[in-house]
Amino acid sequence: MKILVYGINYSPELTGIGKYTGEMVEWMTSQGHEVRVITAPPYYPDWNVRPDYSAWTYKKEQGAATVWRCPLYVPKQPSTLKRLLHLGSFAVSSFFPLLAQRGWKPDRIIGVVPTLFCVPGMRLLAKLSGARTLLHIQDYEVDAMLGLGMAGKEKGKVARLASRFERSCLHNVDNVSTISRSMMNKAIEKGVDPKRVIFFPNWSEVERFRDVTEQEALALRESLRLPADKKIILYSGNIGEKQGLETVIDVAARFADQPYLFVIVGQGGGKARLEKLVAEKELHNVAFHPLQPYDALPALLRLADCHLVIQRRGAADAVLPSKLTNILAVGGNAVITAEPETELGQLCEQYSGIAVCVEPESADALAAGIERCLRLPAHNTVAREYAERTLEKENVLGQFIAAISPQDVGVKS
């Protein structure tokens, strides 16, 4: 098939949506599909365009897939308005490279959300070229915005307009895919025909994470200068508004006299605020490190005694944290903040022992969860077996490509 992938995040971004979209494209080309990508220069999670790219010029890259990088506005400190300008700038700058694909006549156009602003252009290209469209929901960006109070009152004018636009986007593509069962149900609640909904979870290179050795973990621990006599409580990933990591700093203050080291690895718009908070509290049991190379990720996850998968209340079903897949694959013990009725809450209930689930935004609950997690056996066999059974990269991508092939009918699972 000729497949056009259209989304704001892409390789070489190391975390989140860009990582998964890049791996998807790489896999599709390895299977003989002709793939083109329209995206932005890499900027996430630092919210700063990499120095070898430009935020203001177009760039074409030729490899296994042809990639067009389109200019966009990248705010240094994202706010609601700045995020909208950021997403809108990419939708505008990418519009003409998008329509230029009309002559290529793609068979499938895969739009990766965020951003919904790109959907009108995607639909126009589909009408001009005869392609079928699929909208892949990595984040329900409108629900996340409303759940975190970023658009004012939930029933206000801005919220109503955003919800109406989202429904229009979802209803006017051929298929909608998303990364969890609860997010599939959410699409159906928003009026999408269940027959058009495809389950496409994030994956893990299970074998790569399963086989990491103690020696590799020890070598990385030494290179990061993490003391051998401390229990490592690790948060690795984006440091933004959806996580609410201030609670972690509050808990670290409570454990100041315990042999625990809270290690925060990552970048994002909220990092400076956390560093300031640590300095104000004069904490010596919190260490910050930049994102590690992807090759070092298995060892990083392996060295942790307790992983933190932190989200604010209201975000747990709008955003499914991608970091969890690799934590499970490495057999790590994790504390997840999620309400019981959410996808993550149900995962913990259905697979007893897979992780410790606690109430979001509660320092008391998080502190108790960390202590429970540290008492668990070092190697979480429930987590690893779940990853091997459901998250293997080849299986997930193989099922997805079968679902979007010309013979696709019905709900895929």
TADAMO-V58561 format. One record per residue. N is the residue number from 0. SS is DSSP state (a for helix, b for strand, c for the rest). OMEGA is omega in radians with two decimals (* if undefined). D_FIRST is the distance of its C-alpha to the first C-alpha in Angstrom with 2 decimals. Layout:
n;ss;omega;d_first
N;SS;OMEGA;D_FIRST
N;SS;OMEGA;D_FIRST
This chain:
n;ss;omega;d_first
0;c;2.93;0.00
1;b;-3.03;3.77
2;b;3.05;6.00
3;b;3.11;9.70
4;b;-2.98;12.28
5;b;-3.14;15.70
6;c;-3.00;18.88
7;c;-3.10;22.31
8;c;-3.08;22.39
9;c;3.04;20.53
10;c;0.19;21.57
11;c;3.05;24.24
12;c;-2.96;25.78
13;c;-3.07;27.25
14;c;2.97;27.56
15;a;-2.97;26.04
16;a;-3.12;22.81
17;a;3.11;22.06
18;a;-3.10;22.30
19;a;3.12;19.87
20;a;3.11;17.24
21;a;3.12;17.66
22;a;3.10;17.45
23;a;-3.13;14.27
24;a;3.12;12.54
25;a;3.13;14.33
26;a;-3.12;13.25
27;a;3.12;9.47
28;a;3.12;10.03
29;a;3.11;12.43
30;c;3.06;10.07
31;c;3.11;8.24
32;c;3.09;5.24
33;b;-2.98;6.24
34;b;2.97;8.21
35;b;-3.06;11.16
36;b;2.97;14.05
37;b;-3.01;17.00
38;b;3.13;19.88
39;b;2.99;23.61
40;c;-3.12;25.77
41;c;-3.12;26.61
42;c;-2.98;29.68
43;c;0.12;29.59
44;c;-3.10;31.76
45;c;-2.96;34.47
46;c;3.13;33.92
47;c;-3.10;34.42
48;c;-3.13;31.95
49;c;-3.04;31.98
50;c;3.11;34.40
51;c;3.06;31.90
52;c;3.10;29.93
53;c;3.08;31.27
54;c;-2.95;31.16
55;c;-3.10;32.03
56;c;3.05;29.80
57;c;3.11;26.21
58;b;3.09;24.61
59;b;3.14;21.52
60;b;-3.10;20.47
61;b;3.09;18.56
62;c;3.06;17.34
63;c;2.99;14.35
64;c;3.03;12.96
65;b;-3.04;14.68
66;b;2.99;16.89
67;b;3.06;19.24
68;b;-3.06;22.34
69;b;-3.11;24.24
70;c;3.05;27.96
71;c;3.07;29.42
72;c;3.12;32.77
73;c;-3.14;33.40
74;c;3.12;36.68
75;c;3.08;38.79
76;c;-3.05;40.11
77;c;2.97;37.63
78;c;-3.12;39.31
79;a;-3.13;37.99
80;a;-3.13;38.39
81;a;3.08;37.08
82;a;3.13;33.95
83;a;3.09;33.32
84;a;3.11;33.89
85;a;-3.11;31.60
86;a;3.14;28.67
87;a;-3.14;29.51
88;a;3.10;29.76
89;a;3.12;26.17
90;a;-3.14;24.99
91;a;-3.05;27.10
92;a;-3.09;26.32
93;c;-3.02;22.52
94;a;-3.08;22.62
95;a;2.99;22.71
96;a;3.10;20.06
97;a;-3.11;17.85
98;a;3.09;18.78
99;a;3.13;18.37
100;a;-3.11;14.56
101;a;-3.12;15.29
102;c;3.11;15.19
103;c;3.10;11.79
104;c;3.09;10.51
105;c;3.05;7.78
106;c;-3.12;6.11
107;b;2.98;7.58
108;b;3.12;10.70
109;b;3.05;12.29
110;b;-3.10;15.96
111;b;-3.13;18.14
112;b;0.14;21.78
113;c;0.47;24.05
114;c;3.08;24.20
115;a;3.12;24.44
116;a;-3.11;25.68
117;a;-3.03;22.15
118;a;3.12;21.13
119;a;3.10;22.80
120;a;3.11;20.94
121;a;3.13;17.59
122;a;3.13;18.62
123;a;3.10;19.88
124;a;3.13;16.71
125;a;3.12;14.95
126;a;-3.11;17.85
127;a;-3.01;17.73
128;a;-3.10;14.09
129;c;-3.13;13.40
130;c;2.97;10.83
131;b;-3.04;11.53
132;b;3.03;13.28
133;b;3.08;14.10
134;b;-3.13;17.25
135;b;-3.06;17.82
136;b;2.97;21.60
137;c;3.06;22.93
138;b;2.87;26.24
139;c;-2.96;27.81
140;a;3.11;29.26
141;a;3.14;31.57
142;a;3.11;32.98
143;a;3.14;33.51
144;a;-3.13;35.28
145;a;-3.11;37.47
146;a;3.14;38.16
147;c;3.08;39.39
148;c;-3.06;41.46
149;c;3.13;39.71
150;c;3.14;39.84
151;c;-3.11;43.41
152;c;-3.06;44.39
153;c;-3.12;41.70
154;c;3.13;42.87
155;c;-3.07;43.45
156;a;-3.14;42.05
157;a;3.14;39.45
158;a;3.14;38.25
159;a;3.12;38.06
160;a;-3.14;36.11
161;a;-3.13;33.61
162;a;3.12;33.15
163;a;3.13;32.79
164;a;3.12;30.11
165;a;3.14;28.19
166;a;3.11;28.42
167;a;3.13;27.20
168;a;-3.09;24.06
169;a;-3.05;23.42
170;a;-2.99;24.20
171;c;2.94;22.06
172;c;-3.07;18.51
173;c;3.14;16.52
174;b;3.01;16.59
175;b;3.04;18.67
176;b;3.08;18.34
177;b;-2.79;21.14
178;c;3.11;22.77
179;c;-3.14;25.80
180;a;-3.14;27.26
181;a;3.10;29.80
182;a;2.98;27.23
183;a;3.12;25.40
184;a;3.12;28.84
185;a;3.09;29.43
186;a;3.13;26.41
187;a;3.08;27.86
188;a;3.14;31.28
189;c;3.02;29.95
190;c;3.12;29.05
191;c;3.09;25.37
192;c;-3.14;24.91
193;a;3.14;24.66
194;a;-3.12;22.04
195;a;-3.05;19.66
196;b;-3.10;20.43
197;b;3.07;18.39
198;b;-3.11;20.19
199;c;-3.05;18.51
200;c;2.93;21.48
201;c;-2.98;22.00
202;c;3.03;22.32
203;b;2.96;24.56
204;c;-2.91;24.54
205;a;-3.09;27.30
206;a;-3.12;28.49
207;a;-3.12;28.97
208;a;-3.14;31.08
209;a;-2.96;32.86
210;c;3.13;34.21
211;c;-3.04;35.75
212;c;3.06;39.43
213;a;-3.12;42.63
214;a;3.11;43.35
215;a;3.12;40.18
216;a;-3.14;41.05
217;a;-3.14;44.65
218;a;3.12;43.77
219;a;3.12;41.71
220;a;3.13;44.49
221;a;-3.12;46.98
222;a;3.10;44.93
223;c;3.13;44.71
224;c;3.08;48.45
225;c;-3.03;48.19
226;c;-3.07;51.55
227;c;-3.06;51.71
228;c;-3.14;54.14
229;c;2.95;51.94
230;b;-3.08;49.48
231;b;3.07;46.21
232;b;-2.87;44.81
233;b;2.84;41.42
234;b;3.14;39.28
235;b;3.10;36.19
236;c;-3.12;33.70
237;c;3.08;33.81
238;c;-3.04;37.33
239;c;-3.06;36.98
240;c;-3.03;38.34
241;c;-3.04;36.40
242;c;-3.10;38.00
243;c;-3.04;41.69
244;c;3.06;42.74
245;a;3.11;46.28
246;a;3.12;47.04
247;a;3.14;46.28
248;a;3.08;48.88
249;a;3.14;51.38
250;a;3.10;50.92
251;a;3.11;51.25
252;a;3.13;54.60
253;a;-3.08;55.75
254;c;-3.05;54.95
255;c;-3.11;56.58
256;c;3.12;59.13
257;c;-3.14;56.69
258;c;-3.13;55.08
259;b;3.02;51.66
260;b;3.10;49.53
261;b;-3.07;46.89
262;b;-3.14;44.15
263;b;-3.08;41.73
264;b;3.11;38.84
265;c;3.13;36.60
266;c;3.07;36.60
267;c;-3.04;36.42
268;c;-3.11;38.47
269;c;-3.03;40.96
270;a;-3.11;41.90
271;a;3.13;44.89
272;a;3.12;46.31
273;a;3.13;46.16
274;a;3.11;47.79
275;a;-3.14;50.53
276;a;3.10;51.09
277;a;3.13;51.50
278;a;3.14;53.95
279;a;-3.13;55.93
280;a;3.14;56.30
281;c;-3.12;57.17
282;c;3.11;54.88
283;c;-3.13;54.73
284;c;3.06;52.37
285;b;3.13;49.20
286;b;3.10;47.23
287;b;3.05;44.32
288;b;3.09;41.81
289;c;3.05;38.77
290;c;3.12;35.25
291;c;3.08;35.00
292;c;-3.09;32.33
293;a;3.13;29.47
294;a;-3.12;30.89
295;a;-3.04;34.11
296;a;3.12;32.70
297;a;3.14;33.26
298;a;3.12;36.85
299;a;-3.13;37.41
300;a;-3.12;36.44
301;a;-3.03;38.44
302;a;-3.07;41.63
303;c;3.01;41.94
304;c;3.13;44.45
305;b;3.09;43.14
306;b;3.09;39.87
307;b;3.04;39.93
308;b;-2.92;37.08
309;c;3.02;38.75
310;c;3.05;37.85
311;c;3.04;40.05
312;c;3.11;40.90
313;c;-3.11;38.47
314;c;-2.91;35.37
315;c;3.07;34.64
316;c;3.06;32.34
317;c;-3.11;30.83
318;b;3.08;29.81
319;c;-3.01;29.10
320;c;-3.09;30.10
321;c;-3.11;27.42
322;a;-3.05;30.26
323;a;-3.09;31.29
324;a;-3.11;28.49
325;a;3.04;29.76
326;a;3.11;33.38
327;a;-3.10;32.87
328;a;-3.12;31.16
329;c;-3.13;34.14
330;c;-3.11;36.54
331;c;3.03;38.08
332;c;-3.02;40.51
333;b;2.91;39.62
334;b;-3.12;41.39
335;b;3.05;39.12
336;b;-3.12;40.51
337;c;3.05;39.29
338;c;-3.05;40.95
339;c;-3.05;41.16
340;c;-3.10;39.13
341;c;3.12;36.04
342;a;-3.12;32.99
343;a;3.09;34.59
344;a;3.13;37.96
345;a;3.08;36.68
346;a;-3.12;34.91
347;a;3.13;38.29
348;a;-3.08;40.13
349;a;-3.12;37.87
350;c;-3.07;37.75
351;c;3.13;41.32
352;c;-3.09;41.75
353;c;3.12;38.19
354;c;3.06;39.59
355;b;-3.11;42.53
356;b;-3.13;41.82
357;b;3.13;44.32
358;c;3.10;45.03
359;c;3.00;43.34
360;c;3.10;45.56
361;c;3.11;48.53
362;a;3.11;50.17
363;a;-3.10;52.26
364;a;-3.13;49.29
365;a;3.12;47.32
366;a;3.12;50.40
367;a;3.13;51.00
368;a;3.11;47.36
369;a;3.13;47.49
370;a;3.06;50.70
371;a;-3.10;49.18
372;a;-3.10;46.11
373;a;3.09;48.36
374;c;-3.12;50.22
375;c;3.03;47.16
376;c;-3.02;46.58
377;c;-3.09;44.86
378;c;-3.07;41.79
379;c;-3.09;40.09
380;a;3.10;38.94
381;a;3.14;37.81
382;a;-3.09;35.39
383;a;3.14;34.07
384;a;3.09;33.65
385;a;3.14;31.78
386;a;-3.12;29.36
387;a;-3.07;28.82
388;a;-2.95;28.25
389;a;-2.96;25.96
390;c;-3.10;24.59
391;b;-3.02;23.19
392;a;-3.08;20.11
393;a;-3.13;18.18
394;a;-3.09;18.98
395;a;-3.10;18.16
396;a;3.10;14.68
397;a;3.11;13.94
398;a;-3.13;15.23
399;a;-3.10;13.34
400;a;3.06;9.78
401;a;-3.11;11.33
402;a;-3.09;12.80
403;a;3.08;9.91
404;c;-3.01;8.01
405;c;-3.08;9.22
406;c;-3.02;12.48
407;c;3.03;13.51
408;c;3.00;17.19
409;c;3.12;20.14
410;c;-3.12;20.96
411;b;3.14;19.16
412;c;*;21.42
